[in-house]
Amino acid sequence: MLKVLSHSWPLLMGVMLLMVGNGIQGTLLGIRGNLEGFTTYQLSYVMAAYFLGFLFGSWIAPKMIRRVGHVRVFAALGSLISAIIVIYPVFPDWMAWTALRVLAGFCFSGIYITAESWINNTASNDTRGQALSAYMIVQMLGIIASQALINVPDPSGFALFIIPSVLVSLAFMPILLAPVPAPAFDSTRRLPFTELFRISPLGCVGMLLTGGVFSAMFGMASVWGAQVGLSVRDISIFVGAMYVGGLVLQYPIGLASDRMDRRMLITVLSAVAAAVMLMAAFVDLPFAALIGVAVLLGGITNPVYALLIAYTNDFLPREEMAAASAGLIFLNGFGAIFGPLVTGWMMETVGPSGFFLFIGVLFVLLSAYAMWRMTRRAAPSVTGAFRGVTPTASPLAVGAVLDEASVEVQAARP
C-alpha cells in the first residue's frame, strides 16, 4: 500500500479535494434551497438533475477524452464546475439550479472517468486493485470531511459556495502537475441489456432499485433535514453518518459475502434496511437514534450495491466482468434519476416521513425479489471476490478492481 501511495498520492489528494467540494455543494443546495423558499418537489428536480447529467457524462465524456485528450477535458470540466458552484447564489431560481445541476453532474462524471484512468495507468498489475481501492476510500473520506465544512460559514451567504469552488480549482493542481503521463484511454464496452438480464435478473433489477435509494439518500437527505427543522450542524452530521456507515460496514459485509449465498445476504440486509426505514417513517425518533438510522442506511446500501455487481460477476468469465459492470452501473444511474423525483413527491404528499418511506419501499421490493430469485435457480460458485465500490466510480475503476479480485479467487483455489 505504501508503494501505491508513493506513486498515486497527487491523484488521490486531488480526488479528495474534488469530493470535499462536491460533498459541500450537494448538501448545501438542499439547505439553501429551503432558505430560498423552494418547494420540496422543486428541490427534487434540482437533485435529480445531477444524476441525469452524470448519466450523460458517462456516455459522452469518453468520446471527448479520445478526441482531445485527458488534460484538456480535465481542465475544461474543472473550470466549468468552479464557475457553476459560484453561480448558484447569483441565480436563486430552481429552474436555473436544475440546469446547472445537469452540467455539474456531467462534469463530475467526466472528471471521475479521467482521474480513474490516470490512477489505473500509474499502477502495475500487482498494485492496480490496491490503488483503485484506495481511490474509493478517499472518495468516501472526502465526502465525510465535506460535511464538517458545512458548519463553518452561514449557508445564507456566499462563503459556502466560494469554498467548494476554490477546493475544486485546487484539486487539479496535484493531478495536472503530477509527473505521470496521461494514459491512453480505452472505454469499457457494455453487454446488451437483454443479455445482461438473462445472465442476472437480480443484478439488473437490484441496480435499478439501489439507484433510486442512493439518489434519494444523498440527494434529498439535506432537503428532509431542512423540512423537519434540523440545524445545519445536525444535517451535516446526519449526511456524514451515512457515509461513515458505508465506509465502516463494507469490510465485514464483504467478508460474509464470500462465504455464503450472496442472494441471502442481499435479502437479509435489504429486509433490515426496510424495517429501519419504516420505523423511522412512522416513529418520532430522537436525533441520536436518527444518527443510528443514517449509519445503518449508508452501511447497508453501499455494500448491497457492491454485492449486486459481485453476484452478477459470479456467472461470468473474467473477460466479460468489466462489460457487465458497465451495464449495471448504467442501470444504477438510470434508476438514480427518478429517486429524488419520487421522494420529493412523497414528501409533498405525506410529509417529511416520505423520505424514509420511499427508501423503505425500495428495500422491501429488493428483499422480496432477491428471495424469489433464490427459488428460481441454485447459487453460483463464487468467481469474483467482493470489493467495496461506490456509485460514483466509473466502469473502468469497478472493472479493474473486480478483475483483481477474480485473480485472487482463482489463485486461492487448489
N, C-alpha and C positions, 0 to 999 in steps of 0.2 A: 504493500500500500504506500509506503514512503517513496518508493520509486515512481509510482503513479503520480503522487502529489508533486514530486520534484519536476516532472515534465508537464503536468497539466494545471499547476496552481494558477497561472494567469487566466486561463479559460474558466476555471472554477470560481475564481474571485469575480470575474465579470458576470458569470451566471448568477452568483449570489446577489450582486448589486441589482441586476435585472429583476430578480424575483422579489427583492425588497421593494423596488419601485412599483412593480405590477401588483404586489400584495396590498400596498397602501392605497392605490387608486381603486382597486376592486372593492375594498371595504368602505373607503371614503365616499364613493359615489352614492352608496345606499344611505349613508348618514346625511350627506349634503343634499341629496335629492329630497329627503324628508323635510329638511330645513327650508328648501326652496318651494315647498308646497306641492310636489309631485304626488300623484296618487300611487297606491301600491301597484296597480296594473300598469301605469305608465312606467314605473321603475322596472317592472318585469320585462318590458320591451327593451329598455336600456341594457339590462343584464343579459338578456337572450342575444342581443346584437353581437356581443363579444364572441359568443360561441359560433354564430353564423360566420363572422369574419375569420375566426380560427379555422373553421372547416374549409372555407375558400382558400385560405392561406396554405393549407396542407396540400392543396391541389395545384395552385398557381406558383407558389414560391420555388419549388424545384425547377420549374421551367425558367424562371428568372435567373436562378443561380447558374444553370447551364448556359444561359445566353450571355450574361455579363460578368459572372464570377462572384465568389463569396464576398470579397471585400466590398465591392460596390453595393451589393444587395444589403449587406450588413450595415454599412454606413447610412444608406438611404433610409432603410426601415427604422434604424435607431433615431435618426434625426426627426423622422415623422412622428415617432412615439413621443419624443420630448416636446414637440410642438403641440400634439394632441392634448397632452396632460394639462398644459397651462391654458389651453383654450376653453376647457370645461367651465371654469368660473366666469369667463367672459361672456358666454352664451348660455345662461341658465334656463334652457328650454329642453324639454325631454326629447323632442324630435331631433334637435341638434345633437344631444348627447347620444341618441341611438345611432345616428350616422357616424359619430366619432368613435363609438364603441366597435362598430363594424370594422373601421380602419385599424383600431388598436388591436383587435383580435387577429386581423390579417397580418399585421406587422409582427406581433409576438410569435405567431406561428412560424413565419419565415425566419425570425431570429433564432428560435429554438432549433429549427432544422439545420441552420448554418452552424450554430455552436456545437451541436451534437456531431455533425460530420467532422468538424475540426477536432473534437476530443477523440472521436473514433480513429482519426488519422494519426494522432500523436501516440497512440497506444500500440503495443505489439500484440501478437496473437495471445501471448501469455497474460497480458495485463488489461486487455480490452474490456472484459467483463467487470473488473475492479474499477476501471476508470469511469465507465458509464454508471455503475452503481454509486460511486462517489458523486457523480453529477446529479443523480436523482436525490441523494441525501441532501446535497447542497441546495437543491430546489426547495425542499421542504423546510430546511433551516432558514432560507431567505424569506419565505412566506411567514414563518413564525416570528422572525425578527421584525418584519414589517408591521406587525400588529402592535408592537411596543411603541413604534414611532407615531402611530395614530394619536397617541395621548399627548404629544408634545405641544403643538400649536392648537389654536381654536379652529375647529372644522368649518366655521362660518367665514373664515378669512381666506387668504390666498396662499399662505405658507405651506399648507399641506398639499397643495398642487405643485408648488415650486420644488419641494424636497424630492418627490419621486422623479420629476423631470430632470433634476440635477443628477440623481443617482443613476438614471438610465443613461444619461450622457457620459458619466464617468465609467459606466460599465464597459464601454467599448475601448477605453484606453488599454487596459491589460490584455484584452483579446486581440486588438489590432496591432499592438506593439510586441506581442509575443513572438519570439524567434522560431516560429513554426510555419512552414509553408502552407498556403491554402491547398486543401486537398482536392483531388478530382472528385466530382460529385456523380453518384450513381443512385438514382431514386429507386425505391423499392416497389416492385410490381405488386399487384393485388390479385388474389384468386377471385374469379367471378362469384358474385354473391350467392347464386344458385348452388354452386359447388361448395362454397363455404357453409351454407345452411345444411347441405346434405352431410357434410363432414361433422358438423357440430351445431345442431339446432339450439342447444342450451347456450353455447358461446355467443351465437348471434342475438338471440332474444335477451340474454343476460346483459350484453353490452349496450343494447338499446335502452334497457331499463336503468342500468347504472349510469348511463349518460344523463338521463333525467335526474337521477339522485345527485350526481356531482354538481350539475349546474344549479340545481335548486339549493344545495348546501352552500356553495361558495358564491353564488350569485345573489341569493336572497337572504342570507343569514343576517347581514347588516340591516337590510330593509325590515326584517322581522324584529330585530333588536330595537330599532328606532320606533317601530309601531307599538311595541309593548312598553316603551318608556325607559329602556335601559340607557345608562350613561355611555358616553364614548368609551370610557375605560372598560366598562362591563362588556360592551360589544366587541372590543378588541380582544378581551380575554376569552370570550365565547368562541370567536372565529379562530384564534390561536390554538385553543384547546382541541379543535377538530384536527388541525394539522399535527399537533403533538401526538394525539391518539393514532393517527395514521403512521407516524414515524416509529412509535414505540411498539405497536402491536404487529407490525409487518413480520418481524422475525419469528415470534412464537407461532403465529398462524401459518407462516410458510413452512416451518418445521413440521407442523402437524399435517400439512397438505401433502408432503412427500411420503407419508406413512399411512394414508387412508384414502378412501374414495373421495376425490375432490368434490363430487356432487353432494355427498353427505355433509361435507364441511360448508359448502355454499348454502345448502338448505338450512342448517342449524344457525349459521351466522346471520342469514337473512331473516330467519324467524326471530332471533334475539333482537336484531335491529328493529324489526317491525313492532315487536312488543314494547320496546323502549320508546319508539316514536309515538305510538298510540297512547302510551301512558303520559308522555309529555304533552300531547294534544288535549287530553281530557282532564289532567290533574294539574292543579296550580302548584308548581314546584318552586321551592326557594332557589336563589341564584346558585348556591353551592351544588345543588342537585342538577341544575341545568349544565353546569360545567362537566359533571359526570356524563350527562347525556351527550354533550358535544364530543368528549373523549371517545366514548363508545361508538358514536356515529362515524367519526373520522377513522377510528381504529378498525371498524368493520368494513366500511366502504372501500377504502384503499386496497386492503388485501383481497376483497372479493373481486375487484377489477382485475388484479393480477392473477387470481385463481382462474377466472374465466379464460384468460389468454393461455395460461399453462394447461388447463384442461383441454382446450381445443388442440394445442400442440401435441398432446398425448396421442392423438390419432394420426399424426403427420410424420413423414420422414423429415430429417433435419433440413434438407434443402428447400422445403416448402414452408417452413415455420415463419420466416420473415414475411412472405407474401400473405399468409393467413393473418398474421398480426396486423399488417397494414389494413386489411379489410375490416377486422374487428375494431380497430381504432377509428376508422371512418364511421362505422355504425355507432360507436360511442359518441362521436362528435355530432352525428345527425340527431341522436336522441337528446343530446345536451341542449339543442336549440329550443326544444319545447319545455324543458324543465322549469325555467323561470316564468314562462308564459302561463303554464297551468298553475304553478304555485301562486303567482300573482292573482289569478282569477279566483282561486280557492280562498286566499287571504281576504280578498274583497267580498267574497260570498259568505264565508263562515267566521271571518275574523282572523287574528294572528295564529290561532291554532291550525289554520290551513297549511302553514309551513311544515309542521311536523306530520300532519295528517297525510299530505301528498307523498312525502318521503316514505311514511309507513305503508301506504297502499302499494307503492312500487316494490318495497321489500316483501310484502305479502305475496305479490304476483311472482316475484323471483323465487321465493322459497317454494311456493306451490308448483311452479313449473319445473324447478330442479328436482323436486320429489317425484313428479310424474315421469320425468325423463329417466329416473332410476328404474322405473318399471318397464322401460322400452328396450333397454339393452344393458349388457354387462359392463362393468367398469373397465376402462382400458388399462393396459400396463403403462406405467409412468415412463415416458420417453424424454421428458424435459423437466428438470427440477424447477421448483418455484423460485421466482426472483421478484423482489419488490419493484414495481414500475408505477409510474404516475400517469394520469391522463394528459398531462402537458408534454410528455415525451413523444417524440416522433416515431414512426415505424422503423427508422434507421437505428435509433437507440434501443428500442424494445427488441428488434430482431437480433442485434448484436449481443445483448445481454442474455437472451434466451438461447442463442446459438452456443454461447459459452457454457450455459447451464447444461445443455444437452450433451456437450462434450464431457462434462464432469460425470454425468449419469452413466454414459457409455463406458468411460474409463473405470468407473467403480464396479462395473459388472464383471463377474468371473469369466 
